[in-house]
Amino acid sequence: MEKRALIVVDLQNKYRADGKLPLKNLDQTIANAKCVLTAARDRQDLIVHFRHETPGFADAPFAAGTNGTEIIAAVAPVDGEAILSKRYPQVLPRHRTEEHLGRGEHHGCRDLWRGEPHVHRCNRACLIRFRTVVGDACATHARVSDGVDVPAPQVHARFMAALAFAYPKVVPTSVLFAD
């Protein structure tokens, strides 16, 4: 069986409708991420959760130790799944990621699945290391560019299209489980 790892990034309460940074279609994103997590757990894949939190800023959406930085209950880690913290939205700490992916039976994982809300803020260079991005397990919100309102679905589609051009494969949850 091919070794796989699932990297789950920032599926945190701050992105819920009642959070400080609500994202469009987050409920569907969570449902899709839960499907991916269930499949990864059934396969006994390595699962690493990243949580964005910033110590020392009590009023910030990423304030350490607040409800906003807690991982959403429906996709919360279970025993044996690593939880790593990061301080910046666009950075996955490479050394900490590799520390978890480079050990034991998961060393040399060929297939890394990735799901993340707020995907337009992530660093494309970070995503190059991933073989598959589960596009519908990611979400975003509307943005403004040069005075033009850009709806969340268009922001998401544009970012996924850019990723799919030359970096990882971008697939919906349904395709991920088709084989």
Buried (B, 14 or more C-beta within 10 A) or exposed (E): EEBBBBBBBBBBBBBBEEBBBEBBBBEEBBBBBBBBBEBBBEEEBBBBBBBBBBEEEEEBBBBBEBEBBBBBEEBBBEEEBBEBBBEEBEBBBEEBBEEBBEEEEBEEBEBBBBBBBBBBBBEEEBBEBBBBBBBBBBBBBEBEEEEEEBEBEEBBEBBBEEBBEEBBBBBBBEBBEEE
